[in-house]
């Protein structure tokens, strides 16, 4: 698992993550943390590059926080 730099979004810390799968493509996940609580979302699309997977995970994490979809 490759972890990229975390970004603060309001009261949350959004951390995109990637993993190279068996098919040679990258899976994306995003961790959303507030205080001691952390939620990890595994995202469906797969990508040809880790950079694309990171950008997607970060955008999805920001959207979840901004739209208050963490409940």
MODALIN-V190996 format. One line per field, one symbol per residue. phi: phi as a letter, one per 20 degrees, with the letter a starting at -180 (. if undefined). psi: psi as a letter, one per 20 degrees, with the letter a starting at -180 (. if undefined). A space follows every 10 residues. Layout:
phi=???
psi=???
This chain:
phi=.ddefececm edddcfccbf efenddedcb dcdcmedccd deeffdcfcf ffffffffff fffgffelde f
psi=ppprqqppoc jqopoqqqpp ahjjrpqqrp poqocipppp ppqgqqqhqh gggggggggg ggggghjlki .
